[in-house]
Amino acid sequence: MLLYITHRERAALQLLAEGRARTEIAGGLGVSVWAVEAHLTTLFTRMGAASRTEAIDVASRRGLLTGNP
């Protein structure tokens, strides 16, 4: 199954995988915490993930992350 994610969602996911808090992700992307919440909620839904850990696992298995989180 294909998983389409935007550039911003991918960047948020990468920072999440690096262990960043939502406020740190917002600062890193130059967006509000509410925007980060929206990106992550959308990602979790698309991935069928119920947690940060599960989302990172799915993203890792699908090759969506760079480096080793």
Order of alpha helices (4+ residues) and beta strands (2+ residues): alpha-alpha-alpha-alpha
